[in-house]
Amino acid sequence: MGQIALEGLEFFAFHGYYDEEQKIGNKYGVDLYIETDLLAAGESDKLQQTVNYEVLYRMVAEEMRAPARLLEHVAHRVLDRITAELPHVRKVKISVSKFNPPLGGICHRARVTLVKKRPKSGE
């Protein structure tokens, strides 16, 4: 097993609990970590034997474009999509951050982190 990480992804999106947030938008950050078998790709140097980083980025970007009230919901959609479309991925961890959230004081970012593990066969 090995890990692929896409860290520091940034998006301008229209998520937020308040209607105003969904109208004006905000900057968001995403860190994505997946666990999968990387040995075959390491031996062969062939892209088709690993997870293409561009495919991962595109999945995250598409989910970030769809407005949501909660960061938890956005993160959950990404987890579900990756596990549905990439069956060889064993585990996905995602952190979604909202920069300068409207909390009434100074807060650089609010972040949620979710993890989804595919059950081993037989479980």
C-alpha positions in Angstrom: 0.0 0.0 0.0 1.0 3.6 -0.5 -0.4 7.1 -0.2 -1.1 9.8 -2.8 -1.6 13.3 -1.4 -2.9 16.4 -3.1 -2.3 19.2 -0.5 -3.1 22.9 -0.6 -5.7 22.8 -3.3 -7.5 26.1 -3.5 -11.0 27.0 -4.8 -13.3 29.9 -4.9 -16.7 28.4 -4.1 -20.2 29.2 -2.8 -20.7 27.1 0.3 -22.1 28.3 3.6 -24.9 28.0 6.0 -26.0 31.5 5.4 -27.7 32.6 2.2 -25.2 35.5 2.0 -22.3 33.1 1.9 -23.8 31.2 -1.0 -24.2 34.5 -2.9 -20.8 36.1 -2.4 -18.6 33.0 -2.1 -15.3 32.5 -0.3 -11.9 30.9 -0.7 -11.6 27.2 0.3 -8.7 24.8 0.8 -8.7 21.1 0.3 -6.1 18.5 1.4 -6.7 15.0 0.0 -5.0 11.7 0.9 -5.8 8.3 -0.6 -4.3 4.9 0.1 -4.0 2.4 -2.6 -1.5 -0.2 -4.0 1.4 1.7 -5.6 3.8 -1.1 -6.1 2.8 -2.0 -9.7 3.1 1.6 -10.8 6.4 1.9 -9.0 7.8 -1.1 -10.8 6.3 -0.4 -14.3 6.3 3.4 -14.5 2.9 3.2 -16.1 0.1 5.7 -15.3 -2.7 3.2 -15.8 -1.4 1.2 -12.8 -1.9 4.1 -10.3 -4.4 6.8 -9.6 -4.1 9.8 -11.9 -3.6 13.0 -9.9 -5.5 14.9 -12.6 -8.6 12.7 -12.2 -8.5 13.2 -8.4 -8.2 17.0 -8.8 -11.1 17.1 -11.3 -13.3 15.1 -8.9 -12.6 17.5 -6.1 -13.0 20.6 -8.3 -16.4 19.4 -9.6 -17.7 18.7 -6.1 -16.4 22.1 -4.9 -18.4 23.8 -7.7 -21.7 22.4 -6.4 -22.9 24.7 -3.5 -23.5 23.1 0.0 -24.5 24.5 3.3 -21.9 22.5 5.3 -18.2 21.7 4.7 -19.1 18.3 6.1 -21.4 17.7 3.1 -18.8 18.8 0.5 -16.2 16.5 2.1 -18.7 13.6 2.2 -19.6 14.0 -1.5 -15.9 13.8 -2.4 -15.3 10.7 -0.3 -18.4 9.0 -1.8 -17.4 9.9 -5.4 -13.8 8.7 -5.1 -14.8 5.4 -3.5 -17.5 4.9 -6.1 -15.4 5.7 -9.2 -12.0 4.4 -8.0 -12.7 0.9 -6.6 -9.0 0.1 -6.0 -8.7 3.0 -3.5 -8.7 1.5 0.0 -9.0 4.7 2.1 -9.7 8.4 1.5 -9.1 11.2 3.9 -10.1 14.8 3.1 -9.9 18.1 4.9 -11.9 21.0 3.6 -11.2 24.5 5.0 -13.1 27.7 4.7 -10.8 30.8 4.9 -11.8 33.7 7.1 -15.2 32.2 8.1 -17.9 34.7 9.3 -17.6 33.9 13.1 -17.7 37.5 14.4 -14.0 37.5 15.2 -10.6 36.5 13.8 -10.3 33.0 12.5 -7.9 32.1 9.7 -9.9 29.0 8.7 -12.5 26.6 9.8 -11.7 23.0 8.8 -13.5 19.6 8.8 -11.7 16.3 8.2 -13.5 13.1 7.2 -12.1 9.6 6.5 -13.7 6.7 4.6 -12.2 3.2 4.6 -13.4 0.6 2.2 -14.2 -2.6 4.1 -11.9 -5.6 3.4 -13.5 -8.3 1.5 -15.4 -10.7 3.8 -16.3 -7.9 6.3 
